[in-house]
């Protein structure tokens, strides 16, 4: 979720390791490269080797403090909104691109 514009970008990852996350992040943000100035990552395993993401996008990197969920309000709120379309009990490998695009569009055009 981009904080200023509230523009969500969703990607389906076939695998969870850092390379898949890095590839999806760069693919989603490359079209906006000239407007990507900072990148804030969690300290989870998916964000391993963050310098590759940051260098690829020419951005400054920051890390969120995992124990400070109140400082990550936009991200936590967005996760809740995404769960309206894809409940936690759903296997995300079953989500097709049409569903993902629909959810992204709905989230982007929320009042």
Biopython code that builds the backbone (N, CA, C, O; Angstrom):
import numpy as np
from Bio.PDB.StructureBuilder import StructureBuilder

atoms = [
    (1, "UNK", "N", (0.847, -1.180, 0.000)),
    (1, "UNK", "CA", (0.000, 0.000, 0.000)),
    (1, "UNK", "C", (0.879, 1.225, 0.000)),
    (1, "UNK", "O", (1.773, 1.367, 0.835)),
    (2, "UNK", "N", (0.626, 2.085, -0.919)),
    (2, "UNK", "CA", (1.375, 3.328, -0.961)),
    (2, "UNK", "C", (0.660, 4.298, -0.038)),
    (2, "UNK", "O", (-0.531, 4.554, -0.212)),
    (3, "UNK", "N", (1.369, 4.839, 0.938)),
    (3, "UNK", "CA", (0.765, 5.618, 2.010)),
    (3, "UNK", "C", (0.124, 6.915, 1.543)),
    (3, "UNK", "O", (-0.989, 7.233, 1.961)),
    (4, "UNK", "N", (0.790, 7.656, 0.699)),
    (4, "UNK", "CA", (0.261, 8.967, 0.318)),
    (4, "UNK", "C", (-0.969, 8.887, -0.566)),
    (4, "UNK", "O", (-1.957, 9.578, -0.317)),
    (5, "UNK", "N", (-0.922, 8.062, -1.584)),
    (5, "UNK", "CA", (-2.045, 7.987, -2.519)),
    (5, "UNK", "C", (-3.066, 6.930, -2.118)),
    (5, "UNK", "O", (-4.151, 6.864, -2.695)),
    (6, "UNK", "N", (-2.721, 6.096, -1.123)),
    (6, "UNK", "CA", (-3.572, 4.969, -0.724)),
    (6, "UNK", "C", (-3.837, 4.039, -1.894)),
    (6, "UNK", "O", (-4.922, 3.471, -2.006)),
    (7, "UNK", "N", (-2.859, 3.885, -2.755)),
    (7, "UNK", "CA", (-2.984, 3.035, -3.933)),
    (7, "UNK", "C", (-2.438, 1.643, -3.610)),
    (7, "UNK", "O", (-1.224, 1.469, -3.507)),
    (8, "UNK", "N", (-3.323, 0.646, -3.449)),
    (8, "UNK", "CA", (-2.838, -0.702, -3.124)),
    (8, "UNK", "C", (-2.320, -1.414, -4.370)),
    (8, "UNK", "O", (-2.869, -1.260, -5.461)),
    (9, "UNK", "N", (-1.277, -2.179, -4.196)),
    (9, "UNK", "CA", (-0.731, -3.013, -5.259)),
    (9, "UNK", "C", (-0.663, -4.428, -4.710)),
    (9, "UNK", "O", (0.010, -4.670, -3.709)),
    (10, "UNK", "N", (-1.354, -5.368, -5.355)),
    (10, "UNK", "CA", (-1.388, -6.749, -4.884)),
    (10, "UNK", "C", (-0.710, -7.656, -5.895)),
    (10, "UNK", "O", (-0.845, -7.474, -7.105)),
    (11, "UNK", "N", (0.014, -8.625, -5.387)),
    (11, "UNK", "CA", (0.658, -9.612, -6.245)),
    (11, "UNK", "C", (0.463, -10.988, -5.631)),
    (11, "UNK", "O", (0.427, -11.138, -4.410)),
    (12, "UNK", "N", (0.339, -11.978, -6.481)),
    (12, "UNK", "CA", (0.261, -13.361, -6.027)),
    (12, "UNK", "C", (1.650, -13.966, -6.148)),
    (12, "UNK", "O", (2.265, -13.928, -7.214)),
    (13, "UNK", "N", (2.133, -14.520, -5.057)),
    (13, "UNK", "CA", (3.458, -15.136, -5.061)),
    (13, "UNK", "C", (3.305, -16.646, -5.048)),
    (13, "UNK", "O", (2.615, -17.204, -4.195)),
    (14, "UNK", "N", (3.944, -17.293, -5.986)),
    (14, "UNK", "CA", (3.893, -18.751, -6.055)),
    (14, "UNK", "C", (4.706, -19.366, -4.926)),
    (14, "UNK", "O", (4.434, -20.484, -4.488)),
    (15, "UNK", "N", (5.695, -18.634, -4.465)),
    (15, "UNK", "CA", (6.529, -19.107, -3.367)),
    (15, "UNK", "C", (6.805, -17.932, -2.440)),
    (15, "UNK", "O", (6.662, -16.777, -2.841)),
    (16, "UNK", "N", (7.194, -18.216, -1.219)),
    (16, "UNK", "CA", (7.357, -17.162, -0.237)),
    (16, "UNK", "C", (8.763, -16.629, -0.015)),
    (16, "UNK", "O", (8.894, -15.579, 0.614)),
    (17, "UNK", "N", (9.795, -17.259, -0.472)),
    (17, "UNK", "CA", (11.123, -16.747, -0.138)),
    (17, "UNK", "C", (11.365, -15.321, -0.620)),
    (17, "UNK", "O", (10.629, -14.783, -1.448)),
    (18, "UNK", "N", (12.404, -14.743, -0.081)),
    (18, "UNK", "CA", (12.753, -13.356, -0.393)),
    (18, "UNK", "C", (12.864, -13.071, -1.890)),
    (18, "UNK", "O", (12.405, -12.013, -2.321)),
    (19, "UNK", "N", (13.449, -13.955, -2.711)),
    (19, "UNK", "CA", (13.550, -13.629, -4.144)),
    (19, "UNK", "C", (12.193, -13.387, -4.814)),
    (19, "UNK", "O", (12.071, -12.494, -5.652)),
    (20, "UNK", "N", (11.183, -14.169, -4.455)),
    (20, "UNK", "CA", (9.846, -13.984, -5.044)),
    (20, "UNK", "C", (9.256, -12.652, -4.602)),
    (20, "UNK", "O", (8.664, -11.927, -5.402)),
    (21, "UNK", "N", (9.422, -12.337, -3.321)),
    (21, "UNK", "CA", (8.915, -11.069, -2.794)),
    (21, "UNK", "C", (9.628, -9.898, -3.472)),
    (21, "UNK", "O", (8.992, -8.925, -3.877)),
    (22, "UNK", "N", (10.929, -10.001, -3.589)),
    (22, "UNK", "CA", (11.731, -8.938, -4.196)),
    (22, "UNK", "C", (11.308, -8.722, -5.647)),
    (22, "UNK", "O", (11.118, -7.588, -6.085)),
    (23, "UNK", "N", (11.163, -9.821, -6.386)),
    (23, "UNK", "CA", (10.774, -9.733, -7.793)),
    (23, "UNK", "C", (9.403, -9.083, -7.950)),
    (23, "UNK", "O", (9.219, -8.220, -8.809)),
    (24, "UNK", "N", (8.443, -9.494, -7.125)),
    (24, "UNK", "CA", (7.093, -8.928, -7.202)),
    (24, "UNK", "C", (7.104, -7.447, -6.824)),
    (24, "UNK", "O", (6.428, -6.640, -7.462)),
    (25, "UNK", "N", (7.861, -7.089, -5.799)),
    (25, "UNK", "CA", (7.937, -5.690, -5.371)),
    (25, "UNK", "C", (8.499, -4.811, -6.477)),
    (25, "UNK", "O", (7.939, -3.761, -6.791)),
    (26, "UNK", "N", (9.587, -5.238, -7.055)),
    (26, "UNK", "CA", (10.210, -4.451, -8.126)),
    (26, "UNK", "C", (9.294, -4.386, -9.345)),
    (26, "UNK", "O", (9.153, -3.324, -9.952)),
    (27, "UNK", "N", (8.669, -5.507, -9.712)),
    (27, "UNK", "CA", (7.759, -5.515, -10.864)),
    (27, "UNK", "C", (6.589, -4.556, -10.672)),
    (27, "UNK", "O", (6.206, -3.842, -11.598)),
    (28, "UNK", "N", (6.016, -4.542, -9.453)),
    (28, "UNK", "CA", (4.866, -3.682, -9.189)),
    (28, "UNK", "C", (5.240, -2.202, -9.128)),
    (28, "UNK", "O", (4.472, -1.340, -9.556)),
    (29, "UNK", "N", (6.424, -1.919, -8.594)),
    (29, "UNK", "CA", (6.802, -0.521, -8.394)),
    (29, "UNK", "C", (7.592, 0.108, -9.540)),
    (29, "UNK", "O", (7.714, 1.331, -9.605)),
    (30, "UNK", "N", (8.128, -0.708, -10.439)),
    (30, "UNK", "CA", (8.916, -0.161, -11.556)),
    (30, "UNK", "C", (8.163, 0.881, -12.392)),
    (30, "UNK", "O", (8.760, 1.889, -12.770)),
    (31, "UNK", "N", (6.887, 0.678, -12.691)),
    (31, "UNK", "CA", (6.189, 1.700, -13.466)),
    (31, "UNK", "C", (6.113, 3.057, -12.746)),
    (31, "UNK", "O", (5.891, 4.089, -13.379)),
    (32, "UNK", "N", (6.300, 3.043, -11.420)),
    (32, "UNK", "CA", (6.220, 4.266, -10.616)),
    (32, "UNK", "C", (7.598, 4.681, -10.096)),
    (32, "UNK", "O", (7.699, 5.475, -9.161)),
    (33, "UNK", "N", (8.645, 4.147, -10.698)),
    (33, "UNK", "CA", (10.011, 4.342, -10.206)),
    (33, "UNK", "C", (10.344, 5.812, -9.946)),
    (33, "UNK", "O", (11.009, 6.124, -8.958)),
    (34, "UNK", "N", (9.898, 6.705, -10.804)),
    (34, "UNK", "CA", (10.212, 8.124, -10.623)),
    (34, "UNK", "C", (9.515, 8.732, -9.408)),
    (34, "UNK", "O", (9.891, 9.813, -8.955)),
    (35, "UNK", "N", (8.497, 8.043, -8.876)),
    (35, "UNK", "CA", (7.776, 8.550, -7.710)),
    (35, "UNK", "C", (8.051, 7.753, -6.443)),
    (35, "UNK", "O", (7.552, 8.105, -5.374)),
    (36, "UNK", "N", (8.835, 6.690, -6.545)),
    (36, "UNK", "CA", (9.167, 5.878, -5.375)),
    (36, "UNK", "C", (10.428, 6.463, -4.743)),
    (36, "UNK", "O", (11.518, 6.376, -5.308)),
    (37, "UNK", "N", (10.263, 7.058, -3.568)),
    (37, "UNK", "CA", (11.388, 7.693, -2.887)),
    (37, "UNK", "C", (11.852, 6.891, -1.682)),
    (37, "UNK", "O", (13.043, 6.866, -1.370)),
    (38, "UNK", "N", (10.913, 6.236, -1.004)),
    (38, "UNK", "CA", (11.255, 5.431, 0.167)),
    (38, "UNK", "C", (10.544, 4.089, 0.092)),
    (38, "UNK", "O", (9.519, 3.944, -0.574)),
    (39, "UNK", "N", (11.103, 3.128, 0.780)),
    (39, "UNK", "CA", (10.521, 1.794, 0.855)),
    (39, "UNK", "C", (10.647, 1.339, 2.301)),
    (39, "UNK", "O", (11.755, 1.246, 2.829)),
    (40, "UNK", "N", (9.525, 1.058, 2.942)),
    (40, "UNK", "CA", (9.531, 0.609, 4.330)),
    (40, "UNK", "C", (9.172, -0.862, 4.353)),
    (40, "UNK", "O", (8.117, -1.256, 3.856)),
    (41, "UNK", "N", (10.032, -1.663, 4.919)),
    (41, "UNK", "CA", (9.853, -3.114, 4.955)),
    (41, "UNK", "C", (9.707, -3.605, 6.383)),
    (41, "UNK", "O", (10.218, -2.994, 7.322)),
    (42, "UNK", "N", (9.005, -4.716, 6.535)),
    (42, "UNK", "CA", (8.964, -5.418, 7.814)),
    (42, "UNK", "C", (10.271, -6.177, 7.960)),
    (42, "UNK", "O", (11.021, -6.337, 6.997)),
    (43, "UNK", "N", (10.531, -6.634, 9.153)),
    (43, "UNK", "CA", (11.757, -7.411, 9.372)),
    (43, "UNK", "C", (11.501, -8.905, 9.202)),
    (43, "UNK", "O", (12.193, -9.725, 9.805)),
    (44, "UNK", "N", (10.524, -9.257, 8.395)),
    (44, "UNK", "CA", (10.220, -10.660, 8.127)),
    (44, "UNK", "C", (11.186, -11.248, 7.116)),
    (44, "UNK", "O", (11.978, -10.532, 6.505)),
    (45, "UNK", "N", (11.112, -12.556, 6.949)),
    (45, "UNK", "CA", (12.024, -13.239, 6.029)),
    (45, "UNK", "C", (11.788, -12.848, 4.576)),
    (45, "UNK", "O", (12.702, -12.929, 3.755)),
    (46, "UNK", "N", (10.569, -12.426, 4.253)),
    (46, "UNK", "CA", (10.292, -12.048, 2.864)),
    (46, "UNK", "C", (11.059, -10.794, 2.450)),
    (46, "UNK", "O", (11.295, -10.573, 1.263)),
    (47, "UNK", "N", (11.441, -9.987, 3.413)),
    (47, "UNK", "CA", (12.170, -8.769, 3.100)),
    (47, "UNK", "C", (13.679, -8.920, 3.213)),
    (47, "UNK", "O", (14.402, -7.927, 3.298)),
    (48, "UNK", "N", (14.154, -10.158, 3.215)),
    (48, "UNK", "CA", (15.594, -10.384, 3.321)),
    (48, "UNK", "C", (16.309, -9.745, 2.135)),
    (48, "UNK", "O", (15.748, -9.638, 1.045)),
    (49, "UNK", "N", (17.517, -9.333, 2.351)),
    (49, "UNK", "CA", (18.318, -8.647, 1.334)),
    (49, "UNK", "C", (17.582, -7.418, 0.786)),
    (49, "UNK", "O", (17.425, -7.277, -0.427)),
    (50, "UNK", "N", (17.134, -6.538, 1.675)),
    (50, "UNK", "CA", (16.342, -5.386, 1.222)),
    (50, "UNK", "C", (17.112, -4.436, 0.320)),
    (50, "UNK", "O", (16.519, -3.713, -0.481)),
    (51, "UNK", "N", (18.426, -4.436, 0.450)),
    (51, "UNK", "CA", (19.209, -3.506, -0.373)),
    (51, "UNK", "C", (19.015, -3.756, -1.860)),
    (51, "UNK", "O", (19.171, -2.836, -2.663)),
    (52, "UNK", "N", (18.677, -4.982, -2.238)),
    (52, "UNK", "CA", (18.425, -5.275, -3.659)),
    (52, "UNK", "C", (17.150, -4.571, -4.130)),
    (52, "UNK", "O", (17.129, -3.972, -5.205)),
    (53, "UNK", "N", (16.084, -4.645, -3.320)),
    (53, "UNK", "CA", (14.843, -3.932, -3.657)),
    (53, "UNK", "C", (15.104, -2.446, -3.744)),
    (53, "UNK", "O", (14.718, -1.780, -4.704)),
    (54, "UNK", "N", (15.763, -1.945, -2.727)),
    (54, "UNK", "CA", (15.978, -0.513, -2.609)),
    (54, "UNK", "C", (16.859, -0.006, -3.752)),
    (54, "UNK", "O", (16.572, 1.026, -4.359)),
    (55, "UNK", "N", (17.920, -0.734, -4.032)),
    (55, "UNK", "CA", (18.833, -0.328, -5.105)),
    (55, "UNK", "C", (18.132, -0.389, -6.463)),
    (55, "UNK", "O", (18.320, 0.497, -7.297)),
    (56, "UNK", "N", (17.326, -1.428, -6.689)),
    (56, "UNK", "CA", (16.619, -1.579, -7.964)),
    (56, "UNK", "C", (15.679, -0.417, -8.236)),
    (56, "UNK", "O", (15.462, -0.036, -9.386)),
    (57, "UNK", "N", (15.124, 0.140, -7.169)),
    (57, "UNK", "CA", (14.149, 1.217, -7.326)),
    (57, "UNK", "C", (14.751, 2.597, -7.098)),
    (57, "UNK", "O", (14.085, 3.610, -7.315)),
    (58, "UNK", "N", (16.003, 2.643, -6.664)),
    (58, "UNK", "CA", (16.642, 3.931, -6.387)),
    (58, "UNK", "C", (15.982, 4.657, -5.234)),
    (58, "UNK", "O", (15.845, 5.880, -5.271)),
    (59, "UNK", "N", (15.572, 3.929, -4.215)),
    (59, "UNK", "CA", (14.848, 4.501, -3.084)),
    (59, "UNK", "C", (15.690, 4.420, -1.808)),
    (59, "UNK", "O", (16.726, 3.756, -1.768)),
    (60, "UNK", "N", (15.221, 5.104, -0.783)),
    (60, "UNK", "CA", (15.815, 5.015, 0.546)),
    (60, "UNK", "C", (15.013, 3.985, 1.323)),
    (60, "UNK", "O", (13.784, 3.972, 1.246)),
    (61, "UNK", "N", (15.690, 3.125, 2.068)),
    (61, "UNK", "CA", (14.999, 2.064, 2.779)),
    (61, "UNK", "C", (14.876, 2.295, 4.275)),
    (61, "UNK", "O", (15.758, 2.873, 4.909)),
    (62, "UNK", "N", (13.767, 1.833, 4.819)),
    (62, "UNK", "CA", (13.498, 1.900, 6.254)),
    (62, "UNK", "C", (12.917, 0.573, 6.692)),
    (62, "UNK", "O", (12.396, -0.187, 5.876)),
    (63, "UNK", "N", (13.008, 0.294, 7.988)),
    (63, "UNK", "CA", (12.395, -0.910, 8.541)),
    (63, "UNK", "C", (11.378, -0.529, 9.597)),
    (63, "UNK", "O", (11.624, 0.339, 10.435)),
    (64, "UNK", "N", (10.223, -1.194, 9.545)),
    (64, "UNK", "CA", (9.198, -1.002, 10.564)),
    (64, "UNK", "C", (9.577, -1.827, 11.790)),
    (64, "UNK", "O", (10.162, -2.903, 11.667)),
    (65, "UNK", "N", (9.244, -1.321, 12.956)),
    (65, "UNK", "CA", (9.485, -2.065, 14.188)),
    (65, "UNK", "C", (8.340, -3.049, 14.381)),
    (65, "UNK", "O", (7.192, -2.626, 14.524)),
    (66, "UNK", "N", (8.618, -4.346, 14.389)),
    (66, "UNK", "CA", (7.541, -5.335, 14.455)),
    (66, "UNK", "C", (6.686, -5.234, 15.711)),
    (66, "UNK", "O", (5.501, -5.566, 15.677)),
    (67, "UNK", "N", (7.263, -4.785, 16.807)),
    (67, "UNK", "CA", (6.485, -4.707, 18.050)),
    (67, "UNK", "C", (5.669, -3.425, 18.154)),
    (67, "UNK", "O", (4.961, -3.234, 19.144)),
    (68, "UNK", "N", (5.746, -2.544, 17.164)),
    (68, "UNK", "CA", (5.019, -1.288, 17.177)),
    (68, "UNK", "C", (3.935, -1.281, 16.109)),
    (68, "UNK", "O", (4.013, -0.505, 15.156)),
    (69, "UNK", "N", (2.929, -2.128, 16.253)),
    (69, "UNK", "CA", (1.882, -2.215, 15.234)),
    (69, "UNK", "C", (1.114, -0.908, 15.100)),
    (69, "UNK", "O", (0.572, -0.629, 14.031)),
    (70, "UNK", "N", (1.052, -0.098, 16.157)),
    (70, "UNK", "CA", (0.351, 1.182, 16.089)),
    (70, "UNK", "C", (1.055, 2.167, 15.156)),
    (70, "UNK", "O", (0.438, 3.127, 14.693)),
    (71, "UNK", "N", (2.324, 1.941, 14.880)),
    (71, "UNK", "CA", (3.069, 2.813, 13.977)),
    (71, "UNK", "C", (2.934, 2.353, 12.525)),
    (71, "UNK", "O", (3.501, 2.965, 11.620)),
    (72, "UNK", "N", (2.189, 1.286, 12.310)),
    (72, "UNK", "CA", (2.022, 0.723, 10.973)),
    (72, "UNK", "C", (0.541, 0.698, 10.603)),
    (72, "UNK", "O", (0.049, -0.258, 10.004)),
    (73, "UNK", "N", (-0.145, 1.752, 10.967)),
    (73, "UNK", "CA", (-1.594, 1.794, 10.810)),
    (73, "UNK", "C", (-2.090, 1.566, 9.396)),
    (73, "UNK", "O", (-3.048, 0.821, 9.190)),
    (74, "UNK", "N", (-1.457, 2.190, 8.423)),
    (74, "UNK", "CA", (-1.909, 2.045, 7.037)),
    (74, "UNK", "C", (-1.799, 0.601, 6.584)),
    (74, "UNK", "O", (-2.712, 0.066, 5.954)),
    (75, "UNK", "N", (-0.674, -0.029, 6.908)),
    (75, "UNK", "CA", (-0.462, -1.418, 6.498)),
    (75, "UNK", "C", (-1.468, -2.339, 7.185)),
    (75, "UNK", "O", (-2.086, -3.179, 6.532)),
    (76, "UNK", "N", (-1.634, -2.185, 8.501)),
    (76, "UNK", "CA", (-2.552, -3.044, 9.246)),
    (76, "UNK", "C", (-3.989, -2.854, 8.765)),
    (76, "UNK", "O", (-4.732, -3.827, 8.639)),
    (77, "UNK", "N", (-4.385, -1.613, 8.497)),
    (77, "UNK", "CA", (-5.727, -1.341, 7.993)),
    (77, "UNK", "C", (-5.921, -1.972, 6.617)),
    (77, "UNK", "O", (-6.977, -2.542, 6.339)),
    (78, "UNK", "N", (-4.918, -1.873, 5.764)),
    (78, "UNK", "CA", (-5.003, -2.439, 4.417)),
    (78, "UNK", "C", (-5.131, -3.955, 4.479)),
    (78, "UNK", "O", (-5.896, -4.545, 3.717)),
    (79, "UNK", "N", (-4.384, -4.591, 5.387)),
    (79, "UNK", "CA", (-4.520, -6.044, 5.543)),
    (79, "UNK", "C", (-5.963, -6.401, 5.892)),
    (79, "UNK", "O", (-6.507, -7.372, 5.368)),
    (80, "UNK", "N", (-6.580, -5.624, 6.770)),
    (80, "UNK", "CA", (-7.974, -5.876, 7.131)),
    (80, "UNK", "C", (-8.898, -5.729, 5.937)),
    (80, "UNK", "O", (-9.821, -6.524, 5.758)),
    (81, "UNK", "N", (-8.652, -4.710, 5.115)),
    (81, "UNK", "CA", (-9.483, -4.499, 3.928)),
    (81, "UNK", "C", (-9.299, -5.626, 2.914)),
    (81, "UNK", "O", (-10.263, -6.071, 2.290)),
    (82, "UNK", "N", (-8.069, -6.079, 2.756)),
    (82, "UNK", "CA", (-7.798, -7.188, 1.830)),
    (82, "UNK", "C", (-8.505, -8.452, 2.287)),
    (82, "UNK", "O", (-8.986, -9.231, 1.464)),
    (83, "UNK", "N", (-8.570, -8.660, 3.607)),
    (83, "UNK", "CA", (-9.238, -9.857, 4.136)),
    (83, "UNK", "C", (-10.742, -9.838, 3.891)),
    (83, "UNK", "O", (-11.391, -10.877, 4.015)),
    (84, "UNK", "N", (-11.316, -8.680, 3.547)),
    (84, "UNK", "CA", (-12.724, -8.642, 3.161)),
    (84, "UNK", "C", (-12.927, -9.375, 1.840)),
    (84, "UNK", "O", (-13.990, -9.951, 1.609)),
    (85, "UNK", "N", (-11.915, -9.361, 0.970)),
    (85, "UNK", "CA", (-11.993, -10.026, -0.325)),
    (85, "UNK", "C", (-11.413, -11.431, -0.285)),
    (85, "UNK", "O", (-11.892, -12.329, -0.977)),
    (86, "UNK", "N", (-10.392, -11.615, 0.519)),
    (86, "UNK", "CA", (-9.712, -12.908, 0.629)),
    (86, "UNK", "C", (-9.569, -13.249, 2.107)),
    (86, "UNK", "O", (-8.568, -12.894, 2.730)),
    (87, "UNK", "N", (-10.570, -13.941, 2.681)),
    (87, "UNK", "CA", (-10.522, -14.267, 4.108)),
    (87, "UNK", "C", (-9.277, -15.081, 4.461)),
    (87, "UNK", "O", (-8.706, -15.772, 3.617)),
    (88, "UNK", "N", (-8.873, -14.982, 5.720)),
    (88, "UNK", "CA", (-7.673, -15.681, 6.177)),
    (88, "UNK", "C", (-7.753, -17.187, 5.941)),
    (88, "UNK", "O", (-6.726, -17.836, 5.740)),
    (89, "UNK", "N", (-8.942, -17.738, 5.963)),
    (89, "UNK", "CA", (-9.102, -19.184, 5.800)),
    (89, "UNK", "C", (-8.946, -19.622, 4.335)),
    (89, "UNK", "O", (-8.835, -20.818, 4.064)),
    (90, "UNK", "N", (-8.935, -18.696, 3.414)),
    (90, "UNK", "CA", (-8.837, -19.047, 1.994)),
    (90, "UNK", "C", (-7.389, -19.317, 1.598)),
    (90, "UNK", "O", (-6.470, -18.608, 2.009)),
    (91, "UNK", "N", (-7.212, -20.340, 0.806)),
    (91, "UNK", "CA", (-5.899, -20.661, 0.253)),
    (91, "UNK", "C", (-5.627, -19.655, -0.865)),
    (91, "UNK", "O", (-6.304, -19.667, -1.893)),
    (92, "UNK", "N", (-4.642, -18.790, -0.664)),
    (92, "UNK", "CA", (-4.384, -17.720, -1.629)),
    (92, "UNK", "C", (-3.849, -18.219, -2.960)),
    (92, "UNK", "O", (-3.815, -17.469, -3.936)),
    (93, "UNK", "N", (-3.429, -19.480, -3.010)),
    (93, "UNK", "CA", (-2.990, -20.021, -4.299)),
    (93, "UNK", "C", (-4.170, -20.231, -5.246)),
    (93, "UNK", "O", (-3.972, -20.463, -6.438)),
    (94, "UNK", "N", (-5.391, -20.151, -4.726)),
    (94, "UNK", "CA", (-6.582, -20.304, -5.555)),
    (94, "UNK", "C", (-7.087, -18.971, -6.116)),
    (94, "UNK", "O", (-8.027, -18.951, -6.910)),
    (95, "UNK", "N", (-6.473, -17.865, -5.710)),
    (95, "UNK", "CA", (-6.895, -16.544, -6.174)),
    (95, "UNK", "C", (-6.409, -16.340, -7.604)),
    (95, "UNK", "O", (-5.217, -16.446, -7.890)),
    (96, "UNK", "N", (-7.349, -16.046, -8.493)),
    (96, "UNK", "CA", (-6.977, -15.813, -9.892)),
    (96, "UNK", "C", (-6.757, -14.318, -10.122)),
    (96, "UNK", "O", (-7.191, -13.482, -9.329)),
    (97, "UNK", "N", (-6.080, -14.001, -11.216)),
    (97, "UNK", "CA", (-5.727, -12.606, -11.512)),
    (97, "UNK", "C", (-6.957, -11.703, -11.567)),
    (97, "UNK", "O", (-6.905, -10.562, -11.109)),
    (98, "UNK", "N", (-8.054, -12.199, -12.119)),
    (98, "UNK", "CA", (-9.272, -11.393, -12.224)),
    (98, "UNK", "C", (-9.767, -10.981, -10.836)),
    (98, "UNK", "O", (-10.179, -9.839, -10.635)),
    (99, "UNK", "N", (-9.724, -11.909, -9.882)),
    (99, "UNK", "CA", (-10.137, -11.598, -8.512)),
    (99, "UNK", "C", (-9.190, -10.574, -7.874)),
    (99, "UNK", "O", (-9.632, -9.641, -7.205)),
    (100, "UNK", "N", (-7.901, -10.759, -8.086)),
    (100, "UNK", "CA", (-6.906, -9.853, -7.521)),
    (100, "UNK", "C", (-7.073, -8.451, -8.106)),
    (100, "UNK", "O", (-7.025, -7.462, -7.375)),
    (101, "UNK", "N", (-7.269, -8.364, -9.418)),
    (101, "UNK", "CA", (-7.463, -7.072, -10.056)),
    (101, "UNK", "C", (-8.751, -6.392, -9.579)),
    (101, "UNK", "O", (-8.792, -5.175, -9.395)),
    (102, "UNK", "N", (-9.797, -7.195, -9.383)),
    (102, "UNK", "CA", (-11.064, -6.659, -8.878)),
    (102, "UNK", "C", (-10.868, -6.072, -7.480)),
    (102, "UNK", "O", (-11.308, -4.956, -7.205)),
    (103, "UNK", "N", (-10.211, -6.820, -6.606)),
    (103, "UNK", "CA", (-9.976, -6.348, -5.235)),
    (103, "UNK", "C", (-9.108, -5.096, -5.246)),
    (103, "UNK", "O", (-9.379, -4.149, -4.509)),
    (104, "UNK", "N", (-8.072, -5.084, -6.071)),
    (104, "UNK", "CA", (-7.199, -3.912, -6.161)),
    (104, "UNK", "C", (-7.993, -2.686, -6.605)),
    (104, "UNK", "O", (-7.858, -1.612, -6.020)),
    (105, "UNK", "N", (-8.811, -2.844, -7.626)),
    (105, "UNK", "CA", (-9.625, -1.737, -8.109)),
    (105, "UNK", "C", (-10.596, -1.230, -7.064)),
    (105, "UNK", "O", (-10.761, -0.022, -6.895)),
    (106, "UNK", "N", (-11.239, -2.151, -6.360)),
    (106, "UNK", "CA", (-12.178, -1.754, -5.314)),
    (106, "UNK", "C", (-11.470, -1.024, -4.171)),
    (106, "UNK", "O", (-11.971, -0.022, -3.659)),
    (107, "UNK", "N", (-10.317, -1.529, -3.783)),
    (107, "UNK", "CA", (-9.560, -0.880, -2.711)),
    (107, "UNK", "C", (-9.063, 0.496, -3.137)),
    (107, "UNK", "O", (-9.047, 1.433, -2.339)),
    (108, "UNK", "N", (-8.662, 0.610, -4.384)),
    (108, "UNK", "CA", (-8.145, 1.890, -4.874)),
    (108, "UNK", "C", (-9.242, 2.955, -4.975)),
    (108, "UNK", "O", (-8.974, 4.144, -4.803)),
    (109, "UNK", "N", (-10.460, 2.530, -5.252)),
    (109, "UNK", "CA", (-11.551, 3.485, -5.449)),
    (109, "UNK", "C", (-12.491, 3.573, -4.249)),
    (109, "UNK", "O", (-13.654, 3.949, -4.398)),
    (110, "UNK", "N", (-12.004, 3.234, -3.080)),
    (110, "UNK", "CA", (-12.815, 3.380, -1.863)),
    (110, "UNK", "C", (-13.027, 4.857, -1.561)),
    (110, "UNK", "O", (-12.130, 5.674, -1.769)),
    (111, "UNK", "N", (-14.216, 5.197, -1.071)),
    (111, "UNK", "CA", (-14.457, 6.623, -0.730)),
    (111, "UNK", "C", (-13.607, 7.036, 0.464)),
    (111, "UNK", "O", (-13.668, 8.186, 0.898)),
]
sb = StructureBuilder()
sb.init_structure("model")
sb.init_model(0)
sb.init_chain("A")
sb.init_seg("    ")
for serial, (resi, resn, name, xyz) in enumerate(atoms, 1):
    if name == "N":
        sb.init_residue(resn, " ", resi, " ")
    sb.init_atom(name, np.array(xyz, "f"), 0.0, 1.0, " ", f" {name:<3s}", serial, name[0])
structure = sb.get_structure()
